[in-house]
């Protein structure tokens, strides 16, 4: 019953959180704060609407790119990001000699995309946008206001044209992935035995990568019950760690869980507990870095866009490997070989083990953020504080990514080889993104 009340309170909390944002007056906010508020509302909507982590990354990347491509005109000579990515059309240009408010244009571009990538909490968008736009109307002449809105809307539509051809719509009609009874291959895990999530995400069009398999990791250890095999030793390690978790390891596992929808069980009752996605956590870290450095709006938008690109391609790269190798999860093997009653500390997510999604996308995002803000950027991570009541301090983005990676072993849902492969995969991808987009040629 305690868990049930917790789930109900969690649902009520998110409802009140979004309602509160709808009612907030934005007339006195700075341009920087408006950009942060826009992203923050999107994260809340993604939590409330319960998108899978790969789908959430798609929403983040298109909306964040739209915002950047509009606000980049606030500083002459600022390069486009989309022209360095795959599949985007040419962005419209502001009329020469005309006045624009580029924060307004960025806001319009952002929400034009958000509305059309099929989020469901439309009332939240309506109230927030109305408040933002009214604040601009009070401070701009009619022609500047209308011109800025029109520019943002046009940019948003150019971004959406790419989204319509990225493979997402085609992926919605694919049959379910129900796993395999072949030894060593993934099959649905307890307690809910759900089918595999987003099993054809590797068919999505990447932003930077040449193909989904460009950063394919080494082959995972061969499945074997031989007690001297790497696979058996990996499984035994997960089992032993799970049986002897320290309080610190439990804290780390809980902190980085970022499972957007955990189905809790209390007797015969089942209920969902909503949380931030892994991508949402790192978009929050991008916000923290921007606030801590008192970044200007252009840098804020760039940070969000680059983090989102790293997350989006990271999920494509990782999911490509997951359903190629189709590795069985530790809980399945441990229950069959070692201990029928053993359960992973975290609920095992419904997709194959190798490689680790958290490890891949956090390594990719941390590499990009380190390039923008520095290798030794110390910060207090409060991005999840309002959702799970936890915060942690890190001395660098890489340290945060490494902790997120090992948390999956502590949680009992990954072998060490899976997290190590994912981290290497993400680091290579992040370095590639930096080289392709952020380095001056």
C-alpha positions in Angstrom: 0.0 0.0 0.0 2.9 2.3 0.7 4.2 1.9 -2.8 0.8 2.4 -4.2 0.4 5.7 -2.4 3.9 6.6 -3.7 2.8 5.9 -7.3 -0.4 7.9 -6.9 1.5 10.8 -5.3 4.1 10.7 -8.2 1.3 10.9 -10.7 -0.3 13.8 -8.8 3.0 15.5 -8.5 3.7 15.6 -12.2 0.1 16.8 -12.9 0.6 19.7 -10.4 4.1 20.4 -11.8 2.8 20.9 -15.4 -0.2 22.9 -14.2 2.1 25.1 -12.2 4.2 25.8 -15.3 1.1 26.6 -17.3 0.2 29.3 -14.8 3.7 30.8 -14.4 4.1 34.4 -15.7 7.0 34.7 -18.0 6.9 38.5 -18.7 10.1 39.2 -16.6 12.2 36.3 -17.6 15.5 36.9 -19.5 16.0 35.4 -23.0 18.2 32.8 -21.4 15.6 31.8 -18.9 12.9 31.5 -21.6 15.1 29.0 -23.5 15.6 27.0 -20.2 11.8 27.1 -19.4 11.0 25.8 -22.9 13.3 22.8 -22.5 12.1 22.2 -18.9 8.5 22.1 -20.0 9.4 19.6 -22.7 11.1 17.3 -20.2 8.1 17.4 -18.0 5.8 16.5 -20.9 8.0 13.7 -22.0 7.9 12.3 -18.5 4.1 12.8 -18.2 3.4 11.3 -21.7 5.8 8.3 -21.1 7.9 8.1 -24.2 10.6 5.4 -24.6 14.2 6.7 -24.2 14.9 6.4 -28.0 11.7 8.2 -28.9 12.4 10.9 -26.3 15.8 11.5 -27.8 14.1 12.1 -31.2 11.8 14.8 -29.7 14.7 16.5 -28.0 16.9 16.6 -31.1 14.5 18.0 -33.5 13.1 20.7 -31.1 16.5 21.7 -29.9 17.9 22.0 -33.4 15.0 24.2 -34.4 15.6 26.5 -31.5 19.3 26.8 -32.3 18.8 27.4 -36.0 16.5 30.3 -35.2 18.6 32.0 -32.5 21.8 31.6 -34.4 20.8 34.7 -36.4 21.2 36.8 -33.2 25.0 36.8 -33.9 26.1 37.4 -37.4 28.3 34.6 -38.8 27.2 31.9 -36.4 27.3 28.6 -38.3 24.4 26.3 -38.8 24.4 22.9 -37.2 21.9 21.3 -39.4 23.9 22.0 -42.6 26.6 19.7 -41.1 24.0 17.0 -40.4 22.3 14.5 -42.7 19.1 15.2 -44.5 18.1 18.7 -43.6 17.0 21.3 -46.0 18.4 24.8 -46.3 17.2 27.1 -43.5 15.3 30.3 -44.3 17.1 33.6 -43.8 15.8 36.7 -42.0 15.0 39.7 -44.2 17.9 42.1 -44.3 17.3 45.4 -42.6 14.3 44.1 -40.7 14.0 43.8 -37.0 13.6 40.4 -35.3 13.5 39.0 -31.8 15.4 35.8 -32.2 14.4 34.4 -28.8 10.8 34.6 -29.9 11.7 33.0 -33.2 13.6 30.2 -31.4 10.6 29.6 -29.1 8.2 29.4 -32.0 10.5 27.1 -34.0 10.9 24.9 -30.8 7.2 24.5 -30.2 6.3 24.1 -33.9 8.4 21.0 -33.8 7.2 19.8 -30.4 3.6 20.0 -31.5 4.2 18.0 -34.6 6.3 15.2 -33.2 3.2 14.0 -31.4 3.4 14.9 -27.8 0.1 14.5 -26.1 -0.1 17.1 -23.3 -1.3 19.8 -25.7 -3.0 21.8 -22.9 0.3 22.3 -21.2 1.8 23.6 -24.5 -1.1 25.9 -25.1 -0.9 27.6 -21.7 2.9 27.9 -21.7 3.1 29.2 -25.3 0.3 31.7 -24.7 2.1 33.1 -21.7 5.4 33.3 -23.5 4.0 34.9 -26.6 2.0 37.5 -24.6 5.2 38.6 -22.8 6.7 39.3 -26.2 3.7 41.1 -27.5 3.9 43.5 -24.6 7.4 44.5 -25.5 7.6 44.3 -29.4 5.9 46.2 -32.1 3.4 44.2 -34.2 5.6 43.9 -37.3 8.6 42.7 -35.4 6.5 40.2 -33.4 4.8 38.8 -36.5 8.0 38.7 -38.5 9.8 36.8 -35.7 7.0 34.3 -35.3 6.9 33.7 -39.0 10.6 33.0 -39.2 10.5 30.5 -36.3 7.5 28.8 -37.8 9.2 28.4 -41.1 12.4 27.1 -39.5 10.3 24.6 -37.5 8.7 23.3 -40.7 12.1 22.8 -42.4 13.2 20.7 -39.4 9.9 18.7 -39.5 10.4 17.9 -43.2 13.5 15.9 -42.2 11.6 14.3 -39.3 9.0 13.0 -41.8 11.6 11.0 -43.7 13.8 9.7 -40.8 12.1 6.3 -40.7 10.1 6.9 -37.5 6.6 6.5 -39.1 7.7 3.3 -40.8 9.0 1.9 -37.6 5.6 2.2 -35.9 4.1 -0.6 -37.9 6.7 -3.3 -37.3 5.8 -6.6 -35.6 6.7 -7.1 -31.9 10.1 -8.5 -30.9 9.2 -11.4 -28.6 12.7 -12.7 -28.0 14.2 -16.1 -28.7 14.5 -19.5 -27.0 17.9 -20.0 -28.5 20.5 -20.4 -25.8 22.1 -17.1 -24.8 19.6 -14.9 -26.7 17.4 -12.3 -25.1 13.9 -13.2 -24.0 11.4 -11.1 -22.0 12.3 -10.7 -18.3 10.4 -10.6 -15.0 8.3 -9.4 -13.5 6.2 -8.3 -16.6 7.8 -10.1 -19.5 7.3 -7.3 -22.0 8.3 -7.5 -25.6 11.5 -5.8 -26.9 11.3 -2.0 -27.0 12.1 -0.2 -30.3 13.8 -3.2 -31.8 14.2 -1.6 -35.3 15.5 1.8 -34.0 18.6 1.1 -36.1 16.5 1.9 -39.2 16.3 5.6 -38.1 18.3 8.1 -40.2 21.3 9.2 -38.1 22.2 12.8 -37.6 26.0 12.5 -37.9 26.9 8.8 -38.3 27.3 7.3 -41.8 25.4 4.3 -40.6 23.9 2.8 -37.5 26.7 0.3 -37.4 29.6 2.8 -37.8 30.7 2.3 -34.2 29.8 -1.3 -33.8 31.5 -2.7 -30.6 33.5 -6.0 -30.4 31.5 -9.2 -30.3 30.2 -10.0 -26.8 31.6 -13.0 -24.9 30.2 -16.3 -26.1 27.3 -17.7 -24.1 28.6 -20.5 -22.0 27.8 -22.4 -18.8 31.5 -23.4 -18.4 32.5 -21.9 -15.0 35.8 -20.9 -16.5 34.2 -18.9 -19.4 34.1 -15.2 -19.5 30.4 -15.2 -19.8 29.9 -17.3 -16.7 32.3 -15.2 -14.7 30.5 -12.1 -15.8 27.2 -13.5 -14.7 28.6 -14.6 -11.4 30.0 -11.1 -10.8 26.5 -9.6 -11.3 25.0 -12.1 -8.9 27.6 -11.6 -6.2 27.4 -7.8 -6.5 23.6 -8.0 -6.3 23.8 -10.1 -3.2 26.2 -7.8 -1.4 25.3 -4.3 -2.5 26.6 -1.5 -0.3 24.4 1.5 0.5 26.5 3.7 -1.8 26.1 1.2 -4.7 22.3 1.2 -4.1 22.3 5.0 -4.1 24.2 5.1 -7.4 21.9 2.5 -9.0 18.8 4.3 -7.9 20.2 7.7 -9.0 20.9 6.7 -12.6 17.9 4.3 -13.0 16.1 6.8 -15.3 13.6 4.2 -16.3 10.7 6.3 -17.7 8.0 3.9 -16.6 8.5 1.2 -14.0 5.6 -1.1 -13.3 5.4 -1.5 -9.5 3.8 -4.6 -8.0 2.0 -4.7 -4.6 0.2 -7.9 -4.1 -2.3 -8.1 -6.8 -2.0 -4.4 -7.6 0.1 -3.0 -10.5 0.8 0.7 -11.1 3.2 2.8 -13.0 5.9 5.0 -11.6 7.0 7.8 -14.1 10.6 9.1 -14.1 13.0 11.1 -16.3 14.5 9.4 -19.3 18.3 8.9 -19.6 18.3 11.5 -22.3 16.2 13.9 -20.2 18.8 13.5 -17.4 21.6 14.7 -19.7 19.5 17.5 -21.2 19.2 18.6 -17.5 23.0 18.4 -17.1 23.4 20.6 -20.2 21.1 23.1 -18.5 23.1 23.0 -15.3 26.3 23.7 -17.3 24.7 26.6 -19.1 23.4 28.2 -15.9 26.6 27.6 -14.0 28.6 29.4 -16.7 26.0 32.1 -17.1 25.9 31.2 -20.8 24.3 33.6 -23.3 21.2 32.4 -25.2 23.1 31.3 -28.3 25.4 29.1 -26.2 22.5 27.7 -24.3 20.7 26.7 -27.5 23.9 25.2 -28.9 24.5 23.1 -25.7 21.0 21.7 -25.9 21.2 21.0 -29.6 24.6 19.3 -29.4 23.7 17.2 -26.4 20.5 16.1 -28.1 22.5 15.1 -31.3 24.8 13.0 -29.1 21.9 11.3 -27.4 19.9 10.7 -30.6 22.8 9.1 -32.6 23.9 7.3 -29.4 20.6 5.5 -29.2 20.7 4.5 -32.8 24.2 3.1 -32.5 23.4 1.2 -29.3 20.1 -0.2 -30.4 21.7 -1.4 -33.6 24.0 -3.6 -31.5 21.4 -4.6 -29.0 19.2 -6.4 -31.5 22.2 -7.7 -33.5 23.8 -9.6 -30.7 20.5 -10.0 -28.8 22.3 -11.0 -25.5 20.3 -12.5 -22.7 19.9 -10.4 -19.5 21.6 -11.4 -16.2 18.3 -12.1 -14.4 17.3 -14.8 -16.8 20.6 -16.6 -16.6 21.0 -16.2 -12.8 17.4 -17.5 -12.2 18.2 -20.6 -14.4 21.7 -21.4 -13.2 22.3 -19.9 -9.8 19.3 -18.7 -7.8 15.6 -19.0 -8.8 14.7 -16.3 -6.3 17.3 -13.7 -7.3 16.0 -10.4 -8.6 17.9 -7.5 -10.0 18.0 -4.4 -7.7 16.6 -2.3 -10.6 13.8 -3.5 -12.8 15.4 -5.0 -15.9 14.2 -2.9 -19.0 12.6 -4.8 -21.9 15.4 -5.1 -24.5 18.6 -7.0 -24.9 21.7 -6.5 -22.8 24.6 -5.8 -25.1 25.7 -3.0 -25.3 24.5 -0.8 -22.4 22.3 2.1 -23.5 23.1 4.3 -20.5 26.8 3.7 -21.1 26.6 4.6 -24.7 24.5 7.8 -24.6 26.1 9.2 -21.4 29.6 8.7 -22.9 28.6 10.4 -26.1 26.8 13.3 -24.3 29.6 13.8 -21.8 32.2 14.0 -24.6 30.3 16.7 -26.3 29.6 18.7 -23.2 33.3 18.4 -22.1 34.3 19.9 -25.4 31.9 22.8 -24.9 32.5 23.5 -21.2 35.8 21.8 -20.3 37.2 18.5 -19.2 37.2 19.3 -15.5 33.9 20.9 -15.2 32.7 20.4 -11.6 28.9 20.5 -11.0 26.1 19.6 -8.7 23.7 17.4 -10.6 20.2 18.5 -9.5 18.5 17.6 -12.8 16.6 14.7 -11.1 16.0 16.4 -7.7 12.4 17.3 -8.1 11.5 13.9 -9.6 13.3 11.5 -7.2 14.6 13.8 -4.5 18.2 13.0 -5.2 21.3 14.9 -6.3 25.0 14.2 -6.6 28.2 16.1 -7.2 30.7 15.3 -10.0 34.1 16.7 -10.9 33.6 16.3 -14.6 31.0 15.2 -17.2 33.2 12.1 -17.7 33.0 11.2 -14.1 29.2 11.4 -14.2 29.1 9.2 -17.3 31.3 6.6 -15.7 29.1 6.4 -12.7 26.0 6.1 -14.8 27.7 3.3 -16.7 28.7 1.2 -13.6 25.3 1.8 -12.0 23.8 -0.7 -14.5 26.1 -3.4 -13.0 25.1 -2.4 -9.5 21.5 -2.5 -10.6 21.9 -6.1 -11.8 20.8 -5.4 -15.3 24.1 -5.5 -17.2 27.3 -7.5 -17.3 30.5 -5.5 -17.0 31.3 -6.3 -20.6 28.1 -4.6 -21.7 28.8 -1.4 -19.9 32.4 -1.3 -21.0 31.5 -1.8 -24.6 28.8 0.8 -24.5 31.1 3.4 -22.9 33.8 2.8 -25.6 31.1 3.0 -28.3 29.7 6.3 -26.9 33.2 7.8 -26.5 34.0 7.1 -30.1 30.7 8.5 -31.3 31.1 11.6 -29.1 34.6 12.3 -30.5 33.2 11.9 -34.0 30.4 14.4 -33.4 32.9 16.9 -31.9 35.2 16.5 -35.0 32.3 16.8 -37.5 30.4 19.7 -35.9 32.3 21.6 -33.1 35.8 21.8 -34.3 36.7 24.8 -36.5 37.9 23.7 -39.9 
